[in-house]
Amino acid sequence: MTGWVARWMTAGALATALLLGSDPAPGAAGSRGVRIGSPAPELTGGPWINSAPQSLPGLRGRVVLVEFWTYGCANCQNVIPQLRTWHERYAKAGLSIVGVHTPEFLWERPYDRVVAAVRERGIRYAVVQDNDAAIWTRYGTWAWPTVVLVDKRGVVRYQHIGEGAYAETEAMITTLLAEGG
C-alpha cells in the first residue's frame, strides 16, 4: 500500500471514529498524535536537506521542534516565517528545528522540488524528506502543519496542530530551554 493511500485510509478511520463519537486507541493508526510525556519517536529517514542526518540521540541536550509540513500546503507556508524566526532567535540557545516534509500529493515528492521549496522559502533549519511517511506514522501525525516539542531528555512535551498558537509555542520553547538537561 502506498504512503498516501495509507494516510488517506488513516484519515478516513479517524473521521469515522470522530463521527461515531469514539476515540481511536492511543498509538494506533489514526490516533491523535504522540503522547505528551512519552519518549519521542526517532527522526530517521531521508534524504536530509540543509544538514547531515539528524537523530534524537544525537540531539540529546537540545530542545527539538519537529514540524510536519508539505510545501504545497498554504497553512504550512504560513507557519514557515515563524519557524525561521525561532530558528534565528533560539538555535544558539539550544533549539534545533527539524522540518519533516511529508508530501500530501504525488507532485510534492520529487527531491529537487523539495530542495527548491526549501531554498525559495529561506529555510535554514534541517529538513528531512519523508516520502514513505515513516516519521509521520511514528509520530501519529494526521494533519499539516503539526508542531511537536521534545525536551532535552528526548521526551515529548507539547504538540500543536494547525497554524497559530505562536505565543503559546514560543513560551513552551523558552520554558524547555531554561530547564536543565
N, CA, C and O of each residue as an XYZ file, in Angstrom:
724
protein
N       0.854     -1.173      0.000
C       0.000      0.000      0.000
C       0.894      1.227      0.000
O       1.848      1.293      0.775
N       0.603      2.200     -0.854
C       1.431      3.401     -0.921
C       1.169      4.293      0.277
O       0.131      4.184      0.931
N       2.133      5.192      0.565
C       2.032      6.072      1.721
C       0.798      6.941      1.711
O       0.138      7.091      2.739
N       0.468      7.525      0.546
C      -0.687      8.420      0.517
C      -1.975      7.648      0.697
O      -2.926      8.171      1.278
N      -2.035      6.403      0.209
C      -3.241      5.589      0.410
C      -3.390      5.267      1.898
O      -4.489      5.344      2.447
N      -2.291      4.911      2.542
C      -2.338      4.601      3.970
C      -2.774      5.826      4.765
O      -3.578      5.708      5.689
N      -2.246      7.019      4.410
C      -2.642      8.238      5.126
C      -4.106      8.548      4.880
O      -4.812      8.964      5.799
N      -4.584      8.349      3.631
C      -5.976      8.607      3.313
C      -6.866      7.669      4.110
O      -7.891      8.087      4.650
N      -6.474      6.389      4.184
C      -7.266      5.428      4.940
C      -7.240      5.768      6.425
O      -8.260      5.655      7.105
N      -6.081      6.185      6.932
C      -5.972      6.573      8.330
C      -6.861      7.771      8.611
O      -7.556      7.805      9.626
N      -6.846      8.759      7.717
C      -7.695      9.938      7.893
C      -9.163      9.536      7.868
O      -9.967     10.055      8.642
N      -9.506      8.621      6.987
C     -10.887      8.142      6.925
C     -11.288      7.420      8.199
O     -12.406      7.596      8.683
N     -10.391      6.609      8.751
C     -10.676      5.907     10.002
C     -10.855      6.899     11.144
O     -11.731      6.725     11.992
N     -10.029      7.935     11.166
C     -10.142      8.953     12.198
C     -11.472      9.690     12.066
O     -12.164      9.898     13.063
N     -11.837     10.087     10.847
C     -13.095     10.797     10.635
C     -14.277      9.937     11.051
O     -15.216     10.439     11.669
N     -14.249      8.666     10.726
C     -15.323      7.767     11.121
C     -15.415      7.671     12.634
O     -16.509      7.732     13.195
N     -14.274      7.521     13.302
C     -14.271      7.424     14.762
C     -14.829      8.691     15.401
O     -15.587      8.627     16.368
N     -14.448      9.836     14.854
C     -14.935     11.099     15.408
C     -16.435     11.261     15.190
O     -17.149     11.721     16.081
N     -16.911     10.884     14.007
C     -18.338     10.987     13.718
C     -19.160     10.056     14.588
O     -20.284     10.383     14.968
N     -18.606      8.904     14.902
C     -19.324      7.936     15.738
C     -19.141      8.219     17.225
O     -19.716      7.532     18.068
N     -18.343      9.228     17.540
C     -18.177      9.616     18.932
C     -17.171      8.784     19.698
O     -17.117      8.861     20.925
N     -16.382      8.001     19.012
C     -15.371      7.208     19.705
C     -14.009      7.826     19.472
O     -13.825      8.611     18.542
N     -13.063      7.477     20.308
C     -11.714      7.993     20.198
C     -10.800      6.851     19.796
O     -10.780      5.824     20.474
N     -10.042      6.992     18.716
C      -9.139      5.914     18.328
C      -8.181      5.577     19.460
O      -7.837      6.438     20.270
N      -7.762      4.348     19.512
C      -6.846      3.908     20.565
C      -5.547      4.675     20.481
O      -5.004      4.825     19.387
N      -5.016      5.176     21.606
C      -3.744      5.898     21.579
C      -2.653      5.030     20.970
O      -2.522      3.848     21.288
N      -1.877      5.644     20.092
C      -0.775      4.927     19.468
C      -1.184      4.119     18.254
O      -0.327      3.630     17.517
N      -2.498      3.969     18.032
C      -2.963      3.213     16.874
C      -2.990      4.111     15.655
O      -2.968      5.337     15.768
N      -3.037      3.486     14.485
C      -3.175      4.284     13.268
C      -4.422      5.133     13.415
O      -5.482      4.635     13.797
N      -4.294      6.411     13.113
C      -5.422      7.307     13.233
C      -5.497      7.969     14.590
O      -6.418      8.750     14.828
N      -4.568      7.691     15.492
C      -4.600      8.341     16.793
C      -4.276      9.810     16.632
O      -3.870     10.255     15.558
N      -4.455     10.548     17.688
C      -4.306     11.997     17.607
C      -2.908     12.463     17.967
O      -2.759     13.479     18.646
N      -1.914     11.772     17.546
C      -0.543     12.228     17.739
C       0.171     11.523     18.870
O      -0.364     10.616     19.507
N       1.396     11.968     19.101
C       2.219     11.383     20.142
C       1.674     11.778     21.510
O       1.005     12.801     21.650
N       1.961     10.974     22.493
C       1.524     11.280     23.859
C       2.508     12.229     24.527
O       3.721     12.017     24.490
N       1.970     13.272     25.133
C       2.786     14.175     25.927
C       3.345     13.361     27.093
O       2.610     12.624     27.750
N       4.641     13.495     27.344
C       5.289     12.757     28.420
C       5.912     11.440     27.991
O       6.563     10.769     28.792
N       5.718     11.063     26.731
C       6.314      9.812     26.244
C       7.616     10.102     25.501
O       7.828     11.221     25.034
N       8.485      9.104     25.390
C       9.713      9.312     24.611
C       9.359      9.651     23.163
O       8.452      9.054     22.583
N      10.069     10.595     22.595
C       9.817     10.998     21.210
C      10.272      9.906     20.257
O      11.336      9.315     20.446
N       9.466      9.636     19.228
C       9.897      8.683     18.205
C      11.116      9.215     17.447
O      11.371     10.419     17.424
N      11.845      8.316     16.843
C      13.067      8.669     16.116
C      12.748      9.448     14.842
O      11.648      9.362     14.296
N      13.723     10.196     14.395
C      13.604     11.042     13.202
C      14.295     10.440     11.990
O      14.425     11.114     10.968
N      14.738      9.210     12.071
C      15.482      8.624     10.965
C      14.631      8.563      9.717
O      13.444      8.240      9.765
N      15.244      8.871      8.629
C      14.600      8.901      7.328
C      15.552      9.562      6.368
O      16.762      9.600      6.592
N      15.013     10.066      5.331
C      15.899     10.786      4.442
C      15.397     10.779      3.041
O      14.428     10.091      2.722
N      16.023     11.515      2.220
C      17.266     12.263      2.418
C      17.056     13.540      3.225
O      15.936     14.016      3.409
N      18.188     14.078      3.700
C      18.180     15.296      4.504
C      18.584     16.489      3.652
O      19.414     16.379      2.749
N      17.983     17.622      3.956
C      18.251     18.873      3.249
C      18.738     19.878      4.294
O      18.175     19.948      5.387
N      19.753     20.639      3.982
C      20.309     21.676      4.867
C      21.096     21.132      6.044
O      21.537     21.910      6.889
N      21.284     19.837      6.129
C      22.060     19.299      7.250
C      22.444     17.853      6.972
O      21.925     17.206      6.062
N      23.363     17.377      7.785
C      23.644     15.947      7.813
C      22.447     15.271      8.477
O      21.651     15.950      9.126
N      22.297     13.958      8.333
C      21.191     13.273      9.003
C      21.190     13.541     10.515
O      22.235     13.532     11.165
N      20.005     13.776     11.045
C      19.823     14.058     12.465
C      19.181     12.846     13.137
O      18.507     12.047     12.487
N      19.397     12.721     14.440
C      18.730     11.688     15.236
C      18.458     12.269     16.614
O      19.153     13.183     17.058
N      17.453     11.741     17.283
C      17.171     12.248     18.627
C      18.317     11.978     19.595
O      18.642     12.858     20.392
N      18.946     10.805     19.564
C      20.105     10.640     20.455
C      21.206     11.664     20.155
O      21.872     12.143     21.073
N      21.394     11.995     18.895
C      22.398     12.988     18.517
C      22.021     14.406     18.921
O      22.888     15.274     19.021
N      20.746     14.645     19.153
C      20.258     15.970     19.548
C      19.993     16.059     21.047
O      19.493     17.073     21.533
N      20.326     15.000     21.779
C      20.104     14.995     23.231
C      20.799     16.190     23.848
O      21.925     16.521     23.476
N      20.130     16.840     24.794
C      20.664     18.050     25.413
C      20.167     19.316     24.733
O      20.421     20.420     25.215
N      19.457     19.167     23.613
C      18.867     20.307     22.904
C      17.352     20.146     22.915
O      16.845     19.026     22.994
N      16.641     21.241     22.839
C      15.199     21.211     22.644
C      14.984     21.040     21.142
O      15.613     21.731     20.340
N      14.102     20.127     20.765
C      13.871     19.843     19.352
C      12.421     20.176     19.007
O      11.487     19.679     19.636
N      12.254     21.018     18.004
C      10.941     21.315     17.459
C      10.833     20.528     16.157
O      11.576     20.776     15.207
N       9.905     19.583     16.123
C       9.653     18.773     14.937
C       8.408     19.351     14.275
O       7.353     19.447     14.901
N       8.534     19.735     13.009
C       7.400     20.332     12.312
C       7.093     19.536     11.061
O       7.925     19.416     10.161
N       5.869     18.985     11.017
C       5.418     18.223      9.862
C       4.756     19.187      8.891
O       3.843     19.930      9.250
N       5.239     19.157      7.641
C       4.759     20.089      6.630
C       4.866     19.469      5.254
O       5.461     18.407      5.069
N       4.273     20.162      4.292
C       4.453     19.845      2.889
C       4.390     21.156      2.120
O       3.575     22.023      2.437
N       5.228     21.307      1.131
C       5.387     22.633      0.522
C       4.162     23.118     -0.237
O       4.047     24.318     -0.489
N       3.250     22.244     -0.609
C       2.049     22.671     -1.316
C       0.922     23.121     -0.404
O      -0.119     23.565     -0.888
N       1.103     23.019      0.888
C       0.068     23.351      1.871
C       0.160     24.826      2.260
O       1.189     25.277      2.763
N      -0.920     25.577      2.025
C      -0.922     27.005      2.353
C      -0.741     27.240      3.850
O      -0.032     28.165      4.247
N      -1.364     26.425      4.676
C      -1.208     26.580      6.120
C       0.239     26.360      6.539
O       0.755     27.070      7.402
N       0.892     25.377      5.926
C       2.304     25.113      6.227
C       3.163     26.309      5.819
O       4.078     26.695      6.548
N       2.877     26.883      4.678
C       3.635     28.039      4.212
C       3.483     29.217      5.169
O       4.419     29.997      5.348
N       2.310     29.348      5.783
C       2.073     30.445      6.717
C       2.842     30.291      8.022
O       3.098     31.285      8.701
N       3.216     29.066      8.388
C       3.952     28.797      9.629
C       5.454     29.027      9.452
O       6.143     29.356     10.417
N       5.961     28.862      8.248
C       7.408     28.924      7.994
C       8.064     30.212      8.483
O       9.144     30.131      9.069
N       7.481     31.396      8.279
C       8.158     32.605      8.793
C       8.383     32.563     10.308
O       9.422     33.015     10.791
N       7.430     32.031     11.050
C       7.598     31.931     12.500
C       8.700     30.933     12.850
O       9.494     31.179     13.758
N       8.750     29.820     12.141
C       9.809     28.829     12.374
C      11.182     29.424     12.080
O      12.134     29.198     12.827
N      11.284     30.191     10.982
C      12.562     30.847     10.669
C      12.969     31.790     11.791
O      14.139     31.836     12.168
N      12.008     32.544     12.330
C      12.293     33.468     13.434
C      12.792     32.715     14.654
O      13.788     33.110     15.261
N      12.112     31.632     15.023
C      12.549     30.856     16.187
C      13.930     30.255     15.957
O      14.752     30.212     16.873
N      14.185     29.794     14.740
C      15.499     29.237     14.440
C      16.584     30.300     14.653
O      17.602     30.035     15.292
N      16.359     31.489     14.121
C      17.336     32.577     14.273
C      17.479     33.005     15.733
O      18.585     33.299     16.186
N      16.381     33.041     16.461
C      16.367     33.543     17.826
C      16.928     32.538     18.841
O      17.605     32.934     19.790
N      16.650     31.241     18.647
C      16.933     30.275     19.708
C      17.934     29.165     19.367
O      18.260     28.366     20.244
N      18.427     29.087     18.142
C      19.352     28.000     17.786
C      20.594     28.018     18.672
O      21.026     26.973     19.158
N      21.162     29.188     18.882
C      22.367     29.274     19.712
C      22.078     28.978     21.179
O      22.982     28.613     21.930
N      20.817     29.133     21.589
C      20.416     28.859     22.972
C      20.090     27.387     23.189
O      19.870     26.965     24.324
N      20.056     26.585     22.094
C      19.825     25.155     22.261
C      18.601     24.594     21.569
O      18.211     23.463     21.861
N      17.971     25.338     20.658
C      16.818     24.829     19.910
C      17.269     24.297     18.562
O      18.003     24.964     17.833
N      16.829     23.097     18.239
C      17.021     22.531     16.902
C      15.651     22.329     16.285
O      14.771     21.722     16.895
N      15.472     22.836     15.078
C      14.225     22.617     14.356
C      14.483     21.591     13.271
O      15.465     21.672     12.534
N      13.581     20.621     13.187
C      13.631     19.620     12.132
C      12.299     19.677     11.404
O      11.257     19.340     11.967
N      12.338     20.107     10.146
C      11.149     20.086      9.309
C      11.037     18.718      8.669
O      11.959     18.260      7.994
N       9.909     18.069      8.879
C       9.670     16.752      8.277
C       8.716     16.970      7.110
O       7.520     17.188      7.304
N       9.258     16.908      5.892
C       8.440     17.136      4.697
C       7.783     15.824      4.290
O       8.412     14.954      3.689
N       6.504     15.703      4.632
C       5.720     14.525      4.276
C       4.706     14.961      3.229
O       3.750     15.661      3.564
N       4.886     14.569      1.971
C       4.021     15.070      0.903
C       2.593     14.544      1.005
O       2.348     13.403      1.398
N       1.675     15.410      0.640
C       0.267     15.011      0.554
C      -0.047     14.508     -0.852
O      -0.841     13.583     -1.019
N       0.576     15.115     -1.866
C       0.296     14.790     -3.259
C       1.560     14.273     -3.953
O       2.677     14.560     -3.525
N       1.366     13.516     -5.020
C       2.500     12.937     -5.750
C       3.453     14.001     -6.262
O       4.663     13.777     -6.260
N       2.952     15.154     -6.701
C       3.816     16.194     -7.255
C       4.703     16.835     -6.197
O       5.624     17.573     -6.547
N       4.455     16.575     -4.907
C       5.293     17.111     -3.829
C       6.432     16.163     -3.449
O       7.218     16.479     -2.555
N       6.532     15.030     -4.098
C       7.511     14.006     -3.745
C       8.916     14.186     -4.316
O       9.876     13.820     -3.637
N       9.096     14.727     -5.521
C      10.456     14.789     -6.091
C      11.419     15.603     -5.222
O      11.115     16.716     -4.793
N      12.575     15.014     -4.981
C      13.594     15.631     -4.129
C      13.962     17.031     -4.600
O      14.058     17.952     -3.789
N      14.169     17.200     -5.907
C      14.584     18.510     -6.410
C      13.522     19.578     -6.151
O      13.865     20.740     -5.935
N      12.260     19.214     -6.169
C      11.191     20.180     -5.872
C      11.193     20.569     -4.389
O      10.954     21.726     -4.042
N      11.463     19.596     -3.529
C      11.522     19.897     -2.093
C      12.722     20.806     -1.817
O      12.604     21.775     -1.067
N      13.856     20.504     -2.411
C      15.048     21.348     -2.250
C      14.753     22.768     -2.731
O      15.114     23.737     -2.062
N      14.104     22.894     -3.878
C      13.764     24.220     -4.412
C      12.809     24.952     -3.469
O      12.965     26.154     -3.250
N      11.834     24.254     -2.915
C      10.884     24.876     -1.992
C      11.581     25.348     -0.724
O      11.273     26.423     -0.210
N      12.513     24.556     -0.217
C      13.282     24.936      0.976
C      14.085     26.199      0.677
O      14.100     27.133      1.479
N      14.743     26.229     -0.460
C      15.548     27.394     -0.855
C      14.660     28.630     -1.060
O      14.976     29.709     -0.557
N      13.560     28.477     -1.789
C      12.663     29.608     -2.081
C      12.052     30.209     -0.815
O      11.790     31.411     -0.763
N      11.829     29.391      0.190
C      11.203     29.861      1.422
C      12.220     30.307      2.481
O      11.843     30.709      3.582
N      13.501     30.233      2.138
C      14.542     30.693      3.048
C      14.682     29.844      4.300
O      15.029     30.356      5.364
N      14.415     28.554      4.180
C      14.509     27.642      5.332
C      15.965     27.260      5.535
O      16.603     26.726      4.628
N      16.492     27.532      6.723
C      17.901     27.239      7.031
C      18.050     26.116      8.057
O      19.158     25.632      8.289
N      16.952     25.703      8.667
C      16.994     24.592      9.621
C      16.925     23.268      8.854
O      16.623     23.247      7.661
N      17.205     22.174      9.547
C      17.244     20.849      8.933
C      15.861     20.442      8.430
O      14.847     20.681      9.086
N      15.844     19.826      7.259
C      14.614     19.280      6.691
C      14.908     17.861      6.236
O      15.916     17.604      5.578
N      14.019     16.946      6.591
C      14.134     15.565      6.134
C      12.942     15.269      5.235
O      11.808     15.634      5.547
N      13.212     14.605      4.118
C      12.144     14.215      3.205
C      11.580     12.879      3.677
O      12.318     11.908      3.842
N      10.282     12.839      3.890
C       9.590     11.677      4.475
C       8.553     11.133      3.489
O       7.374     11.017      3.820
N       9.008     10.798      2.263
C       8.080     10.357      1.219
C       7.307      9.103      1.579
O       6.181      8.928      1.115
N       7.878      8.227      2.393
C       7.166      7.000      2.752
C       6.328      7.161      4.020
O       5.725      6.199      4.495
N       6.291      8.377      4.567
C       5.507      8.717      5.763
C       5.915      7.898      6.986
O       5.099      7.680      7.882
N       7.157      7.448      7.033
C       7.615      6.652      8.178
C       7.674      7.491      9.454
O       7.215      7.048     10.507
N       8.236      8.697      9.369
C       8.320      9.562     10.550
C       6.921     10.028     10.915
O       6.552     10.013     12.090
N       6.146     10.435      9.938
C       4.746     10.845     10.110
C       3.983      9.783     10.906
O       3.269     10.106     11.855
N       4.138      8.517     10.514
C       3.440      7.409     11.165
C       3.942      7.198     12.587
O       3.145      7.008     13.505
N       5.272      7.232     12.775
C       5.823      7.046     14.132
C       5.297      8.100     15.099
O       5.095      7.816     16.280
N       5.074      9.312     14.605
C       4.574     10.397     15.454
C       3.048     10.430     15.525
O       2.489     11.257     16.247
N       2.367      9.556     14.796
C       0.907      9.534     14.814
C       0.301     10.806     14.251
O      -0.792     11.206     14.653
N       1.001     11.444     13.327
C       0.549     12.703     12.753
C      -0.623     12.447     11.820
O      -0.682     11.414     11.153
N      -1.549     13.387     11.778
C      -2.704     13.243     10.896
C      -3.082     14.539     10.182
O      -4.064     14.570      9.440
N      -2.309     15.615     10.398
C      -2.645     16.885      9.755
C      -1.393     17.716      9.541
O      -0.410     17.598     10.272
N      -1.457     18.557      8.523
C      -0.392     19.515      8.236
C      -0.887     20.907      8.610
O      -2.066     21.182      8.387
N      -0.118     21.755      9.132
C       1.150     21.506      9.818
C       0.905     21.006     11.246
O      -0.130     21.296     11.846
N       1.846     20.273     11.765
C       1.841     19.829     13.159
C       3.212     20.128     13.744
O       4.236     19.825     13.131
N       3.228     20.726     14.939
C       4.470     21.032     15.652
C       4.518     20.180     16.914
O       3.536     20.100     17.651
N       5.655     19.549     17.160
C       5.893     18.767     18.370
C       7.172     19.293     19.002
O       8.183     19.459     18.319
N       7.132     19.557     20.307
C       8.337     19.968     21.033
C       8.823     18.823     21.900
O       8.058     18.214     22.648
N      10.121     18.545     21.781
C      10.782     17.474     22.519
C      11.797     18.128     23.440
O      12.582     18.972     23.007
N      11.784     17.737     24.727
C      12.711     18.362     25.678
C      14.124     17.804     25.539
O      14.382     16.940     24.702
N      15.022     18.302     26.357
C      16.444     17.954     26.262
C      16.723     16.482     26.568
O      17.785     15.966     26.220
N      15.777     15.807     27.217
C      15.921     14.382     27.546
C      15.284     13.472     26.502
O      15.358     12.248     26.607
N      14.648     14.087     25.477
C      14.024     13.283     24.426
C      12.571     12.933     24.701
O      12.049     11.975     24.133
N      11.909     13.700     25.570
C      10.521     13.448     25.942
C       9.611     14.466     25.253
O       9.917     15.659     25.230
N       8.495     13.998     24.693
C       7.522     14.886     24.062
C       6.848     15.713     25.151
O       6.330     15.169     26.126
N       6.860     17.038     24.976
C       6.291     17.929     25.988
C       5.154     18.790     25.468
O       4.426     19.385     26.262
N       4.982     18.871     24.141
C       3.991     19.801     23.596
C       3.674     19.395     22.170
O       4.529     18.882     21.449
N       2.417     19.635     21.768
C       2.034     19.423     20.377
C       0.971     20.451     20.014
O       0.071     20.739     20.803
N       1.089     20.999     18.805
C       0.065     21.898     18.271
C      -0.197     21.517     16.822
O       0.734     21.317     16.041
N      -1.465     21.420     16.476
C      -1.859     21.078     15.115
C      -2.467     22.306     14.467
O      -3.367     22.929     15.030
N      -1.981     22.657     13.285
C      -2.508     23.792     12.540
C      -1.661     25.032     12.728
O      -0.613     25.008     13.374
N      -2.141     26.110     12.149
C      -1.477     27.403     12.287
C      -1.785     27.983     13.660
O      -2.665     27.508     14.378
N      -1.033     29.024     14.000
C      -1.350     29.779     15.210
C      -0.713     29.221     16.461
O       0.184     28.378     16.411
N      -1.214     29.727     17.613
C      -0.682     29.389     18.935
C       0.808     29.714     19.023
O       1.548     29.039     19.739
N       1.252     30.747     18.296
C       2.671     31.073     18.260
C       3.188     31.520     19.624
O       4.281     31.119     20.025
N       2.432     32.335     20.338
C       2.871     32.796     21.659
C       2.955     31.622     22.629
O       3.908     31.522     23.402
N       1.975     30.743     22.594
C       1.968     29.561     23.457
C       3.153     28.646     23.133
O       3.831     28.155     24.035
N       3.395     28.425     21.847
C       4.503     27.569     21.427
C       5.834     28.187     21.826
O       6.713     27.487     22.327
N       5.995     29.484     21.612
C       7.255     30.135     21.977
C       7.464     30.115     23.486
O       8.592     29.949     23.950
N       6.397     30.279     24.255
C       6.518     30.198     25.717
C       7.016     28.813     26.132
O       7.840     28.696     27.038
N       6.519     27.770     25.474
C       6.980     26.416     25.798
C       8.435     26.229     25.364
O       9.205     25.572     26.065
N       8.820     26.793     24.225
C      10.220     26.715     23.782
C      11.125     27.323     24.856
O      12.112     26.707     25.258
N      10.793     28.522     25.318
C      11.653     29.187     26.312
C      11.653     28.438     27.641
O      12.680     28.389     28.318
N      10.528     27.860     28.021
C      10.463     27.047     29.242
C      11.398     25.844     29.132
O      12.172     25.556     30.046
N      11.314     25.155     28.010
C      12.145     23.950     27.820
C      13.622     24.295     27.715
O      14.471     23.545     28.196
N      13.937     25.429     27.087
C      15.335     25.848     27.004
C      15.900     26.164     28.390
O      17.083     25.938     28.643
N      15.058     26.687     29.289
C      15.506     27.058     30.639
C      15.674     25.854     31.550
O      16.374     25.939     32.560
N      15.048     24.738     31.214
C      15.149     23.538     32.051
C      16.541     22.925     31.964
O      17.232     23.061     30.954
N      16.936     22.259     33.020
C      18.182     21.501     32.996
C      18.021     20.292     32.090
O      16.902     19.854     31.820
N      19.116     19.767     31.630
C      19.003     18.668     30.685
C      19.655     17.434     31.151
O      19.637     16.423     30.449
